[in-house]
Amino acid sequence: MDMARVLTGDFNHETNTFSLVPTGVAAFEAYFAVTGEEIAARFRDVNHEQAGFFDCAAEFGWDLVPTVVASANPGGTVTAEAFERYAGLILHAARTQGPWDGVALSLHGAMVAEGYRDAEGEILRRLRTVVGGDVPIAMTLDLHANVSPDMAALADIVVSYKTYPHVDMRAAASHAGRLLQQAMQGHIRPRTLRMQPPQLEGLDGGRTDAGPMPALIEKARAWEGEPGILAVSLNAGFALADTPYVGPSVTVTYDQPAEDQARAIAADMALAIWNSRDVVSNTYLTPAQAVAKAQGLRGHGKPVIIADYADNPGAGGYGDATNLLAAMLDAKVENACFGALCDPQAASALHGHPVGAELTLPLGGKVDAALGGGPLVLTGRVMGLFDGRHVFEGPMYQGLSKSFGPTAVFRVDGVDILVTSHNMQILDRMNLAAFGIDPAAKSIIALKSMQHFRAAFEPLAHAVLVCDSGALARPSRSTLPFRNVRRPIHPLDRVHGA
């Protein structure tokens, strides 16, 4: 075939529908909202799905047409303005720059926008009206996708990450791109089927370092080596989304002659997902318990990490909960750090003083004081003032640059507090080191993250503790006011089998 013309784009958001803070254009601009030639400059050689598609373009000689990379930190429902802006960039290019031989998209799979509980399904539906039914569409998804029937029906090829922390984003896109190349050449006729048991959560939250996932991922990879089975993806789902499609699922992309085998594989995996419905590897400590245990584990030459699971910005937490910080200060911990605490008002106030200044201010707990702790009035010293920009060293986002916005380090007693203007979970050592906090030199590192921190920080640590501060992303998901989920569903209802 002649040089294939391939449309690509990235529109990515994990939507916590219980969040009070909608996700608008400004939230995307604070994270990633990149168009034009800048896409290749920023994403060609980093751990990102677009890099995987650039790799395929180089290998197979595609005429790859990038449209947008738009990502915002997980948070509340995406506004109609933001959805139409970024989906519109992909669709406008599809209408005006074709015809196309193929489409390669990197989406999340758990986006909810105003008017669309299945935002990715809506993007695919609109795209199909433009490119038609014969142009193959390959799509990558996050391992925490809530995969809808429309996603599986409208995308020929679906490849989700197989790691959590997500260190295989580029590899997942390369996998999808190789299948797209085969489809465009006519060597395969791919389709994707989906099965989803009746449960909110499973697969131990998707952890690929513990629980059932390592063995199941190995099994999926073995099946992908069989004739006609092109991709087997286990999606742990995102339970903080009140939609009919919430929960773990399996997708199998197959060459059409292998449909019966694909259904058997999907059924096997769906049963494994159901059997994992109550598996939890984490032990959740209260803030006071976590701090006391961390104090007892010090003195081994490596830091003890306390992860505030419940206030994880990567799950839509507000990033300003203070219960864990209060417990650290009450216990008079020394040589510790805490972050990132998202409080734009406090960051602005700190930037109004020089480095070295002492001041008293209310810190944190401003979005919803009932979740994770209200504001703490603290006296401390300004240790550093920054614009928030930094480059990740990896392994998860290696080479990518992001910004916390105006950022300060505020030392209160024995704790260095990273105060930021933009909400973002800690998952890379440069999230701290770029602002003068050497994590390896600390006795206790308290950070806001569920799992992604492990890739960069666990190798540093003597021990890792997981804390439930009572914030929005708390592990007791069944206590949330679900109204739109399919019923019956475990654990909200009695369900006797998948």
N, C-alpha and C positions, 0 to 999 in steps of 0.2 A: 504494500500500500504506500501511497505518497505520504509526505509528512502529515501526521495527524494533528488536527487543530483541537485543542483541549481547553475548555473553560475551567477555571479553578477559583475558589473563594473560601474564606473562613469566616463564619459567624457563630460565635461561641458564647453561651451563657448557661450556667447551672442556676436555676431559679428556685429560691426558697419562697414559696407562696405565702408563708406565715410571717415573712418580714414586713415591717411597717414602712420600709424605705424602698420606693420603686427604683428601678434601674433605668436611668435615662441616658441621653446622649453624652452628658458630662461624665458619667461613670465609665462609658466606653473610651472616651477621650483620655481619661486618667489612666487607662490600662493599655489598650491597643485600639487604635482606629487609624489604620494605615492603608493607603491606596497608592496606585500608580507604581512608578519605578522604585519607590522606597520599599516596597514589599520584597523585592529580590535583594536589595541591599541589607535589609534587616533579618530576613528569614531564610536565606539560601543555605547557610552553613551552621544552623543551630538545631537544638532538639525541639523541633516543631513540625507539625504535619505538613505545612507548606514546603519545608525543606525536603521532605520525602517525595513530594510531587515534583519539585525541581530536580531531584535526583533522577526520577523516572524520565523527565523531559530530556535530560542530558543523555541518559542511556538509550532511549528509544527514538530520539530525534523529534520529539513533539514540538509543535508551535503552541507553547503553553501561555495562556492569557490570564494573568492574575487580575482579580477585581478588587478585593478588600480583605484585610485581616481585621476583624472587629471582635474584641473580647472585653468583657467587663468582669470585675470580681464578682463571684456569686453573691446574690442579693435578691431583693424583691422583684416582683413582676416587671418585665421589660415594657417600657412605655410604647404606645403605638408609634410615637414619633421615631424612637430609636429603631423599632422593628422595621418600619417602612423605609427608613434611611439606609440601613445596612443590607437588608434583604433586597431593597430596591437597586443597590449598586450591582449586585450579582445578576438580578433579572434584567436590568437595563442593558448590561453587556451581552447577556444571552440573546436579547432581541435585536441588538444593533450591530454586533460584531461577528455573527455567525456566517455561514452554517458551521455546525460543530460535529466532530467525529466522536467526542466523548466529553464527559463532565467529571471533575474530581473535586469533591467538597470535603472540607473538614468542619464538622458540626459537633455539638456536645451530645444532644439527645435528651436533655432535661430542661430545655428552655420553655418558659411559659411567657407569652406576651399578652398585652391587653387585647381581648377578643379571641385569643387562640391558646387553648390549653395544650395543644400539640403544635408548637411553633415550627419545629423542623418539618413536620408533616405538611404544614401550610407552605413552607418554602418549596418543598419538593413538588407539591401539587401545582403551584404557580409555574415552577420551572418546566414541568412536563407539558403544560399548555403552550410553552414557547418552543421547546426543542423536539416535542413529539415523543412517541412511545418507543421508537427504535434506537434512539441515541443512548448508549449505555451510560449510566450514572454510577460512579463509585463514591462511597461515602465512608469516612472514618467517624467513629463515635468514641466518646469518653467511656471508660469502664463503668461509670455510674449513670449511664443513659437509662431513661425510662422509655423503652422502645415501643412505639405505637404500631398498630397494624399498617397505617399509611406509610410509615418510614420503611418498613420491610417490603411493602408492595411497590412503592414508587422508586426505590433505589435498587438497582440490579445487584450491586456489590456492597456489602456492609462489613467493615473490619473495625472492631473495637480494640482499644489497648488491652494488653495482657499483663500489665504491671500496675501495682499501686503501692508505693509512689509511682507515678507515671513516668517511667524513664524510656519508654518505647514509642513515643509519639511519632517520631520521624520514621521508625521502623514500621509502624502500623500503616502509615501513608504509603510507604514503599510497597508494602504487601498489596494494598488496595490498587496502587498504580500498576503493578505488574499484572494483576487480574484485568484491569481496564485495558491494558495493551492487548492482552489475549482476546478480549471481547471485541475490540475494534478491528482486530485482524480476522475475526470470524472463527477463531479456534475454539472458543467456548460460547455457550449461550447461558450466561449466569442468571440465576434467580435467588432470592433470599426468602427463607421461611423463618418464622418466629414462634416461640412458645413461651408462655408466661404463667407460672403457677399463681394461685390466689394468696399472695402474701405481700406485706409491705416491705419487709427486709429479708435478707438471707445472705449466704456466702460470706458470713462474718464481716459484713460491710465492704467486701471486696478485697480485704487484705491478701496480698500475695506473698507475704512472708510468714504466714501462720494460718491455722485453720484449714478448711477444706480446699481452698483455691489452688495451692501449689500442685496437688495431685490432679485436680480437674483441668488446670491449664496444660499440664503435661499430656493428659488424655486428649485434649482438644488439638494440641500440636500433632499428636500421632495421627488423629483422624484427618488432619489437613494434608497428610502425606499419602492418603488413599486416592485412587482415581476418582475424579468427579467431585470430590469434596474440596472446596476452594478456600473457605474460611469458616472457622467455628469460634464464635465470640460469646463469652459469658459476661453478662452485664449485671452488676450488682444492684443497679438502680439507685435512685436518690429519693429517700423516703420523706424528705421535707418538701415535697411537692404534692399538693392536694389536687390530683388529676386522676382520670380513669385509668391512666397507663402507668401509674406509679408501681415500682417494685422490680425485683430481679427478673431477668429473662435470658433466653438463649436465642441467638440467631445463627443460622447455618446458610452460607452462600454456597451454591452447588451448580454444577453444570447440569442442564435439564435431564439428561438420561439418568442421573444419579438421584432423582427425587425420592425414591423409596428409601434409599440408604440415608439420605439427609433427614428424612422424617424420623427414622429410627434413632439417629444420633441426637436429634433435638429432644425426642421423648426421654432418652437416657439422661441427658443433661438436665431437663426439666425436673425429673424425679430427684436428681442430686441436689438441685436448688431447693426443692421442697423439703428434703431431709435436712437441709442446713438452716432451716428457718429460725431456730432458736440458738444457733451456735454463736458465741461471743468470746473472743480470746482476750479482750481487754478486761482488766480489773479496775473499775472506776472508784477512785478515792474522793472523799470530800477535800476541799482545799486545806483544811486543817490537818487531815490525815496525811495528805501528800507532802505538805511542808515538814511535818514531824518526821515522816519516813525519810525524806530527802536529807534532813539534818543528821539523822542517824547513819546515813550511807556515805557521808562526806569523808574525805581524808585518804582517798585512794589515788590521788593524782589526776583524776579525770572528773569532769562535771557530772552531776546528777541532773537529768532533764525531767521537768514536770510539764506535760502537755495539757493545756486547757482544752479538752475535747469539745466542751459545750459552747465555747465562744470562738470556734474556728471560723475565721472569715471565709475559708474555702468551702464552707457549707452554708454561707449566707449569714453567719453570726455577725453581730454588729462590731465586734472587735474592741468593745469598750467596757466589757465586764470587769469588775474590780474585786470580786470576792477572793480570788487567788492572791492578788497583790496585797489585799488587806491581811490575809493570813500570813504572808511572808513578812510584812512589816510588824505584825503582832508578835511573831516569833523572833524578831530581831536577827534575821539572817544576814550573813556577811558575804561579801564578794559574790553577789548574785546579779542577775539581769532579768528583765521582764519585758516582753514585747510580742508583737507590736501593739501598743494601745492606741487605737484610732480616736483622736479627739482634736478636730481641726481648731476649735476655740482655744484649747490649751496650747497647741502647737503655735498658733498665732501669738498668744500671750508670751510664750517663752522666747519667740523671735523678737519680741519687743525689748529684750534685755540682753546685755552682752554675756559672753562666755565668762563663767566665774561668778555671776550674780546669784544672790540668794533671794528667793521669793516664796510666797505662799499662794496657792491657787487650787481651785476645784479640778480634779482630774478624773475623767472617765464617767461611765454610768449615765450618760446624758440622753441616749436614745430611748431606752426603756429600763428605768431603774429597778423594776420588778424582776428583771431577768439578769442574774449574774452579779448584781450589786450596783448600787448607786454611786454618785460622785464621792470621792475621798478628798477632803481638804488637806493638802500636804505641803510641807515646807521642805525645800531642797535647793540644790545648786545646779545651775545650767552648766553642763559639761561639754556640750557641742551643739552647733547649729548647722543645718545642712539643707540643700534643696531636695534631697530625697532620691536623687537619681543614682542608680548603681547597676552593675553588670553581674549576672549570676555566674557562679563558677561551676555549678552542676552538682550531681548528675542530672537533675530533672529538667532544668531550664538552661542548660549550659550555653553560654554565649549570648543569651537574651538580656536586653536592658529593660528595666522598669523603674517606676518612681513611686515613692511614698508621699510625694508632695512635700511641702515644708515640714521638716522633721527636726526634732531636738532630742538630746539625751539629757534627762533630768535625774539627778542622783538624790535619792531620799534615803537617809541612813545608809545601809549597806547594799542598796538595790539601785542599779542603773536602769532607768525606765526609758524605753524607746517610744517616743510620742510622735505619732504621724498624723498627716492630714488625709491620706488615702488609706482605705481599708484593704489589707492584704495579709494573708497568712505567712508565717515564717516557715520556709521550706529550703532555704539555702543559707550557708554560713555567711555569705556576703550581705544578707538581710540585716545582720548585726555588725559584721566586721567593717563594712563600708562606712559605718558611723562611729568607729572608734571603740567598739565593744568586741573584744577578742573572746569568742565563746570558749575556746580551749583553755583559757586562763581563769574561767569562772568556776566557782564551786557548785553553784546551782544556776541552771538556765530554765526559766519559766517562759514558755512560748505558747502562742495560740495556733493550734493545728491539731488535726485528728491523726493523720498518718503520713502525710507527705514529708514531714520533717525528718522521718526516719532515714531516708536515703542519704542526707547530708550530715545529720547530727548523731545518729546512733553509733557510727564508728568512733565518735569522739567520747562517748558517754561510758561511765561506769555502770549506770542504771538508768532506765526510762520508767517513769511513773505517769499514769494517765488520770487526769482530774476531771470531775464533773462539777463545774462551778454554778450549775443551774441556769446557764444562759440559753439563748434561743435554740442552739443546735444540740441540746441535751440528748443523751442516749435514750431516754424514755419517750420514744417517738409516739407510742400509742396514746399518750396523754394529750396530744395535739388535737385541735378541733377539725378533724377531717369531715368534709361534706360532699366531695365530688369523686371519691374513690369508688371503684367497682365493688360491689358487695355480693356475697360474703368475702371477707378478706381477713387473713390471719395477721395480727392477733386481735383485731377489733371484733371478730366474730368467731364462732366455733366452726372450724372447717375440718372436714374429716379426711380429706385427701386432695392431692393435686389434680 
